[in-house]
Amino acid sequence: MKYNRTSSNKIAKTVVSVLDSVLKTEANSASCCVIYQPKAPKELERFKKKK
């Protein structure tokens, strides 16, 4: 199946949107691991909810 440039751009924008949603969810939730929760990278701060 061939994709033209506009189709590729639409797919890329959709993928970016989905990944941003996942990052926002992960930035605002706790780890499911009981024993060890690693430190979140500083870059993840921009996806956290504003209080």
N, CA, C and O atoms as a GROMACS GRO file, in nm:
protein
  204
    1MET      N    1   0.084  -0.117   0.000
    1MET     CA    2   0.000   0.000   0.000
    1MET      C    3   0.089   0.124   0.000
    1MET      O    4   0.179   0.136   0.083
    2LYS      N    5   0.064   0.214  -0.092
    2LYS     CA    6   0.145   0.335  -0.103
    2LYS      C    7   0.080   0.449  -0.025
    2LYS      O    8  -0.042   0.465  -0.024
    3TYR      N    9   0.164   0.526   0.042
    3TYR     CA   10   0.119   0.645   0.114
    3TYR      C   11   0.177   0.768   0.046
    3TYR      O   12   0.294   0.769   0.008
    4ASN      N   13   0.096   0.869   0.030
    4ASN     CA   14   0.152   0.994  -0.020
    4ASN      C   15   0.197   1.079   0.099
    4ASN      O   16   0.179   1.040   0.214
    5ARG      N   17   0.254   1.191   0.071
    5ARG     CA   18   0.313   1.275   0.176
    5ARG      C   19   0.209   1.324   0.276
    5ARG      O   20   0.238   1.329   0.396
    6THR      N   21   0.090   1.361   0.230
    6THR     CA   22  -0.012   1.412   0.322
    6THR      C   23  -0.063   1.301   0.414
    6THR      O   24  -0.091   1.326   0.531
    7SER      N   25  -0.075   1.182   0.363
    7SER     CA   26  -0.117   1.069   0.447
    7SER      C   27  -0.012   1.040   0.553
    7SER      O   28  -0.046   1.015   0.669
    8SER      N   29   0.114   1.044   0.515
    8SER     CA   30   0.222   1.022   0.610
    8SER      C   31   0.222   1.128   0.718
    8SER      O   32   0.246   1.098   0.835
    9ASN      N   33   0.198   1.253   0.681
    9ASN     CA   34   0.193   1.362   0.779
    9ASN      C   35   0.077   1.344   0.876
    9ASN      O   36   0.092   1.367   0.996
   10LYS      N   37  -0.039   1.303   0.826
   10LYS     CA   38  -0.155   1.280   0.912
   10LYS      C   39  -0.128   1.166   1.010
   10LYS      O   40  -0.163   1.175   1.127
   11ILE      N   41  -0.066   1.059   0.962
   11ILE     CA   42  -0.032   0.945   1.048
   11ILE      C   43   0.068   0.989   1.154
   11ILE      O   44   0.055   0.952   1.271
   12ALA      N   45   0.168   1.065   1.115
   12ALA     CA   46   0.271   1.112   1.209
   12ALA      C   47   0.209   1.201   1.316
   12ALA      O   48   0.242   1.188   1.434
   13LYS      N   49   0.119   1.290   1.277
   13LYS     CA   50   0.053   1.379   1.375
   13LYS      C   51  -0.032   1.298   1.472
   13LYS      O   52  -0.038   1.330   1.591
   14THR      N   53  -0.099   1.195   1.422
   14THR     CA   54  -0.181   1.110   1.508
   14THR      C   55  -0.094   1.034   1.608
   14THR      O   56  -0.129   1.024   1.725
   15VAL      N   57   0.017   0.982   1.562
   15VAL     CA   58   0.109   0.909   1.650
   15VAL      C   59   0.164   1.003   1.757
   15VAL      O   60   0.172   0.964   1.874
   16VAL      N   61   0.201   1.124   1.721
   16VAL     CA   62   0.252   1.221   1.818
   16VAL      C   63   0.145   1.253   1.921
   16VAL      O   64   0.175   1.264   2.040
   17SER      N   65   0.022   1.269   1.878
   17SER     CA   66  -0.088   1.299   1.968
   17SER      C   67  -0.110   1.185   2.068
   17SER      O   68  -0.129   1.210   2.187
   18VAL      N   69  -0.108   1.064   2.019
   18VAL     CA   70  -0.127   0.947   2.107
   18VAL      C   71  -0.013   0.936   2.207
   18VAL      O   72  -0.037   0.911   2.325
   19LEU      N   73   0.110   0.955   2.163
   19LEU     CA   74   0.224   0.946   2.253
   19LEU      C   75   0.224   1.057   2.356
   19LEU      O   76   0.263   1.035   2.471
   20ASP      N   77   0.181   1.178   2.318
   20ASP     CA   78   0.168   1.287   2.416
   20ASP      C   79   0.066   1.252   2.523
   20ASP      O   80   0.087   1.279   2.641
   21SER      N   81  -0.045   1.191   2.482
   21SER     CA   82  -0.147   1.150   2.579
   21SER      C   83  -0.092   1.047   2.677
   21SER      O   84  -0.119   1.053   2.797
   22VAL      N   85  -0.016   0.952   2.625
   22VAL     CA   86   0.045   0.850   2.711
   22VAL      C   87   0.143   0.914   2.809
   22VAL      O   88   0.144   0.880   2.927
   23LEU      N   89   0.225   1.006   2.761
   23LEU     CA   90   0.321   1.074   2.848
   23LEU      C   91   0.252   1.154   2.958
   23LEU      O   92   0.297   1.153   3.072
   24LYS      N   93   0.144   1.222   2.924
   24LYS     CA   94   0.070   1.299   3.024
   24LYS      C   95   0.011   1.207   3.129
   24LYS      O   96   0.012   1.240   3.248
   25THR      N   97  -0.041   1.093   3.088
   25THR     CA   98  -0.097   0.997   3.182
   25THR      C   99   0.012   0.941   3.273
   25THR      O  100  -0.007   0.933   3.395
   26GLU      N  101   0.124   0.905   3.217
   26GLU     CA  102   0.233   0.847   3.294
   26GLU      C  103   0.296   0.950   3.388
   26GLU      O  104   0.340   0.915   3.497
   27ALA      N  105   0.302   1.075   3.347
   27ALA     CA  106   0.362   1.180   3.430
   27ALA      C  107   0.278   1.208   3.553
   27ALA      O  108   0.331   1.255   3.654
   28ASN      N  109   0.149   1.182   3.547
   28ASN     CA  110   0.058   1.212   3.657
   28ASN      C  111   0.013   1.088   3.734
   28ASN      O  112  -0.081   1.096   3.813
   29SER      N  113   0.077   0.976   3.712
   29SER     CA  114   0.039   0.855   3.785
   29SER      C  115   0.161   0.799   3.858
   29SER      O  116   0.275   0.826   3.820
   30ALA      N  117   0.134   0.722   3.961
   30ALA     CA  118   0.241   0.660   4.037
   30ALA      C  119   0.279   0.527   3.972
   30ALA      O  120   0.205   0.471   3.892
   31SER      N  121   0.395   0.480   4.007
   31SER     CA  122   0.442   0.354   3.955
   31SER      C  123   0.364   0.240   4.018
   31SER      O  124   0.321   0.249   4.133
   32CYS      N  125   0.346   0.133   3.944
   32CYS     CA  126   0.275   0.017   3.998
   32CYS      C  127   0.371  -0.074   4.075
   32CYS      O  128   0.328  -0.170   4.138
   33CYS      N  129   0.497  -0.045   4.069
   33CYS     CA  130   0.597  -0.127   4.139
   33CYS      C  131   0.598  -0.090   4.288
   33CYS      O  132   0.611   0.027   4.322
   34VAL      N  133   0.585  -0.188   4.374
   34VAL     CA  134   0.574  -0.164   4.518
   34VAL      C  135   0.710  -0.134   4.580
   34VAL      O  136   0.720  -0.047   4.666
   35ILE      N  137   0.811  -0.205   4.539
   35ILE     CA  138   0.941  -0.196   4.605
   35ILE      C  139   1.024  -0.079   4.554
   35ILE      O  140   1.086  -0.008   4.634
   36TYR      N  141   1.027  -0.057   4.426
   36TYR     CA  142   1.117   0.042   4.369
   36TYR      C  143   1.044   0.130   4.270
   36TYR      O  144   0.982   0.079   4.176
   37GLN      N  145   1.049   0.260   4.288
   37GLN     CA  146   0.993   0.354   4.192
   37GLN      C  147   1.106   0.446   4.148
   37GLN      O  148   1.153   0.529   4.226
   38PRO      N  149   1.150   0.433   4.023
   38PRO     CA  150   1.262   0.514   3.977
   38PRO      C  151   1.224   0.662   3.968
   38PRO      O  152   1.106   0.696   3.955
   39LYS      N  153   1.324   0.748   3.975
   39LYS     CA  154   1.303   0.892   3.961
   39LYS      C  155   1.260   0.922   3.818
   39LYS      O  156   1.314   0.867   3.722
   40ALA      N  157   1.163   1.010   3.805
   40ALA     CA  158   1.117   1.051   3.673
   40ALA      C  159   1.216   1.152   3.615
   40ALA      O  160   1.269   1.235   3.688
   41PRO      N  161   1.241   1.144   3.485
   41PRO     CA  162   1.331   1.241   3.423
   41PRO      C  163   1.272   1.382   3.430
   41PRO      O  164   1.150   1.398   3.430
   42LYS      N  165   1.358   1.483   3.435
   42LYS     CA  166   1.313   1.622   3.442
   42LYS      C  167   1.232   1.662   3.319
   42LYS      O  168   1.145   1.749   3.329
   43GLU      N  169   1.259   1.601   3.204
   43GLU     CA  170   1.186   1.634   3.082
   43GLU      C  171   1.038   1.598   3.093
   43GLU      O  172   0.956   1.652   3.019
   44LEU      N  173   1.004   1.508   3.184
   44LEU     CA  174   0.866   1.464   3.202
   44LEU      C  175   0.783   1.568   3.276
   44LEU      O  176   0.660   1.560   3.276
   45GLU      N  177   0.848   1.664   3.340
   45GLU     CA  178   0.779   1.768   3.419
   45GLU      C  179   0.683   1.851   3.334
   45GLU      O  180   0.580   1.895   3.383
   46ARG      N  181   0.715   1.871   3.207
   46ARG     CA  182   0.631   1.957   3.124
   46ARG      C  183   0.498   1.891   3.089
   46ARG      O  184   0.408   1.958   3.039
   47PHE      N  185   0.484   1.761   3.115
   47PHE     CA  186   0.359   1.692   3.086
   47PHE      C  187   0.270   1.680   3.211
   47PHE      O  188   0.157   1.633   3.201
   48LYS      N  189   0.319   1.722   3.327
   48LYS     CA  190   0.240   1.712   3.449
   48LYS      C  191   0.130   1.816   3.451
   48LYS      O  192   0.138   1.921   3.388
   49LYS      N  193   0.024   1.784   3.528
   49LYS     CA  194  -0.087   1.879   3.543
   49LYS      C  195  -0.041   2.000   3.621
   49LYS      O  196   0.038   1.989   3.715
   50LYS      N  197  -0.091   2.114   3.582
   50LYS     CA  198  -0.062   2.236   3.654
   50LYS      C  199  -0.158   2.247   3.772
   50LYS      O  200  -0.277   2.221   3.756
   51LYS      N  201  -0.107   2.284   3.889
   51LYS     CA  202  -0.193   2.295   4.007
   51LYS      C  203  -0.235   2.436   4.030
   51LYS      O  204  -0.308   2.464   4.126
   0.00000   0.00000   0.00000
